[in-house]
Amino acid sequence: MADEDRKDFNAMLQDSKDMPKYQTITDQKSIEKYGGSRMYFAPPMDYDRVMRQVPYGKVVTVGEIREYFARKSGADFTEPITAGIFVSIAAWASHQRKEDKTPYWRTLKANGELNPKYPGGVEAQKEKLEAEGHTVVWKGRTNIRYYVKDYEKVLYILS
């Protein structure tokens, strides 16, 4: 996202965009990729609500959140693009608030990867995660990415 300092992410968080909603997809490759044709769209505030549930010392992935919403809604899957956007909106909204923070740094990308789109980038997320006892490692030589080591062992299970 660009111009984060000029945007009101808390207003974006409150804007449901006529969600929740469902859509039936017909593209065969997408149906095979996602395991079905019934796609769910969760509103931004739902992502924030789930991210707040993750306790100190635990982490969750965006994929886990998407699977949780699909289970709860009876859909085959949750739309992935808006999921990533709404997780970022929740992070930036929390960053803009003085109180009532969402522990967004505990929400990781696939395979335990840190999210460079969060406030302060991966360095700020790394610092917060390490303060909670996690070990952050990097992979790559030129395109360096950061991951929580053994994140599966501290994965928070949404139910």
C-alpha positions as CSV (number, residue, x, y, z in Angstrom):
1,M,0.0,0.0,0.0
2,A,1.2,3.5,-0.7
3,D,0.8,6.7,1.3
4,E,-0.1,4.9,4.5
5,D,0.3,8.1,6.6
6,R,-2.5,9.8,4.6
7,K,-5.0,6.9,4.8
8,D,-7.6,6.3,7.6
9,F,-7.2,2.6,8.0
10,N,-9.7,2.4,10.9
11,A,-12.4,3.8,8.5
12,M,-11.3,1.1,6.0
13,L,-11.6,-1.5,8.7
14,Q,-15.2,-0.5,9.5
15,D,-16.2,-0.5,5.8
16,S,-17.7,-3.9,5.2
17,K,-17.9,-3.4,1.4
18,D,-21.2,-5.4,1.4
19,M,-19.5,-8.4,2.9
20,P,-19.8,-11.1,3.9
21,K,-20.7,-12.5,0.6
22,Y,-20.3,-15.6,-1.6
23,Q,-19.5,-16.0,-5.2
24,T,-19.6,-19.1,-7.4
25,I,-16.5,-19.5,-9.6
26,T,-16.6,-21.4,-12.9
27,D,-12.9,-21.4,-13.9
28,Q,-11.9,-25.0,-13.8
29,K,-8.2,-24.3,-12.9
30,S,-9.3,-22.2,-10.0
31,I,-11.8,-24.8,-8.8
32,E,-9.1,-27.4,-8.9
33,K,-6.6,-25.1,-7.1
34,Y,-8.9,-24.1,-4.3
35,G,-10.9,-27.3,-4.0
36,G,-14.3,-26.1,-5.0
37,S,-16.4,-23.4,-6.6
38,R,-18.0,-21.6,-3.6
39,M,-15.8,-18.7,-2.6
40,Y,-16.4,-16.6,0.5
41,F,-15.5,-12.9,1.1
42,A,-15.1,-11.9,4.8
43,P,-15.3,-8.3,5.7
44,P,-12.1,-6.5,7.0
45,M,-13.4,-6.3,10.6
46,D,-13.6,-10.1,10.7
47,Y,-9.9,-10.4,10.0
48,D,-9.2,-8.0,12.8
49,R,-11.4,-9.9,15.1
50,V,-9.6,-13.2,14.4
51,M,-6.2,-11.6,14.6
52,R,-7.0,-10.3,18.1
53,Q,-7.6,-13.9,19.3
54,V,-4.0,-15.0,18.8
55,P,-2.4,-15.1,22.2
56,Y,1.1,-14.0,23.2
57,G,3.7,-16.5,22.0
58,K,1.5,-18.0,19.3
59,V,1.2,-17.2,15.6
60,V,-1.3,-17.8,12.8
61,T,-1.0,-17.6,9.0
62,V,-3.3,-15.8,6.6
63,G,-4.0,-19.2,5.1
64,E,-5.2,-20.6,8.5
65,I,-7.5,-17.6,8.8
66,R,-8.9,-18.2,5.3
67,E,-9.5,-21.9,6.1
68,Y,-11.2,-20.9,9.3
69,F,-13.6,-18.5,7.5
70,A,-14.3,-21.1,4.8
71,R,-15.2,-23.7,7.5
72,K,-17.4,-21.2,9.4
73,S,-19.2,-20.0,6.4
74,G,-19.7,-23.3,4.6
75,A,-17.7,-22.2,1.6
76,D,-15.0,-24.2,-0.2
77,F,-12.5,-21.4,0.3
78,T,-12.0,-17.8,1.2
79,E,-10.9,-15.3,-1.5
80,P,-7.1,-14.9,-1.1
81,I,-6.5,-11.4,-2.6
82,T,-8.9,-9.5,-0.3
83,A,-7.6,-11.7,2.6
84,G,-4.1,-10.3,2.2
85,I,-5.4,-6.7,1.8
86,F,-7.7,-6.9,4.8
87,V,-4.9,-8.4,7.0
88,S,-2.7,-5.4,6.1
89,I,-5.6,-3.0,6.7
90,A,-6.1,-4.5,10.2
91,A,-2.3,-4.1,10.9
92,W,-2.2,-0.4,9.8
93,A,-5.5,0.4,11.6
94,S,-4.0,-1.0,14.8
95,H,-0.8,1.0,14.2
96,Q,-2.8,4.2,13.8
97,R,-4.7,3.7,17.1
98,K,-3.4,4.9,20.4
99,E,-5.2,2.1,22.4
100,D,-7.0,-1.2,21.7
101,K,-4.1,-2.6,19.6
102,T,-4.5,-5.7,17.4
103,P,-1.4,-8.0,17.7
104,Y,-1.0,-8.1,13.9
105,W,2.6,-9.1,14.1
106,R,1.5,-12.6,15.1
107,T,-0.2,-13.1,11.7
108,L,2.2,-14.5,9.2
109,K,2.2,-15.2,5.5
110,A,2.4,-18.7,4.1
111,N,5.1,-21.0,5.6
112,G,5.7,-18.6,8.5
113,E,7.0,-15.7,6.5
114,L,7.0,-12.2,7.9
115,N,5.0,-9.6,6.1
116,P,6.9,-6.7,4.6
117,K,3.7,-4.7,4.2
118,Y,3.1,-4.3,7.9
119,P,3.9,-1.0,9.7
120,G,7.7,-0.8,10.0
121,G,8.2,-3.7,7.6
122,V,9.8,-7.0,8.5
123,E,12.2,-5.4,10.9
124,A,9.4,-4.2,13.2
125,Q,7.6,-7.5,13.0
126,K,10.8,-9.4,13.7
127,E,11.5,-7.3,16.8
128,K,7.9,-7.9,18.2
129,L,8.0,-11.6,17.4
130,E,11.5,-12.0,19.0
131,A,10.3,-10.2,22.1
132,E,7.6,-12.9,22.4
133,G,10.3,-15.6,22.3
134,H,10.2,-16.6,18.6
135,T,13.3,-17.2,16.5
136,V,13.3,-15.4,13.2
137,V,15.5,-16.7,10.4
138,W,16.2,-15.4,6.9
139,K,16.4,-17.4,3.7
140,G,17.9,-16.4,0.4
141,R,20.9,-14.5,-0.9
142,T,19.5,-11.7,-3.0
143,N,15.8,-11.9,-2.3
144,I,16.0,-12.3,1.4
145,R,12.9,-13.3,3.2
146,Y,12.3,-13.7,7.0
147,Y,10.5,-16.6,8.6
148,V,9.5,-17.7,12.1
149,K,11.5,-20.8,12.8
150,D,9.4,-23.9,13.5
151,Y,6.2,-21.7,13.3
152,E,4.1,-24.9,13.1
153,K,5.0,-25.7,16.7
154,V,3.5,-22.4,18.0
155,L,0.6,-22.2,15.5
156,Y,-2.7,-21.0,17.1
157,I,-5.5,-23.2,16.0
158,L,-8.7,-21.3,15.2
159,S,-11.9,-23.1,16.1
